[in-house]
Amino acid sequence: MANTTAVEIMATDVPEFAELVRSYQRMVFSIAYHFLHDRAVAEDVAQEVFLQLHRALPSLESEAHITAWLCKVTSHRCIDCARRRRQDLALDEIPEPASPAAPGDPLMARRLRRMVASLPPKARAVVVLRYQEELEPEEIARMLGWRLNTVKSLLQRSLAMLRDKLGRALGEAVS
């Protein structure tokens, strides 16, 4: 597939499209899973994204374009899904990720994941892309089609909210 461009992969070329899915499935699932914290829902989102990719493939010009397109569409699908789920779930019903906690205090890591999960969908998307997927604010802005200042502002406000929640949680633990 290295010599094949996205434009050359036609909708009828199933093996080439399958190779494209294999190349990007880890990235798409990672974004969805770290955003939604639910394996089944993340798999559904990833499937939707790849169905969209199949339809959009003729308009994508290069591997870099595909990568940016997939990040953008995955993030938007996650935001939409989180909005729908937020109406249906209470915070304590949000499932914990099955992955092991980060090194350090596992209880604090779990608490921090819950706090990130409680952020509004757009703020959560920016935090996940920045700190889980390790994208720079410029990349996030470009991928989501947002202004750089919007991304920076969301990051700043999100981190302030997380600091405040964490401070209150630590204060309760100490009291």
Beta strands, then each sheet from edge to edge (+ up, - down):
end
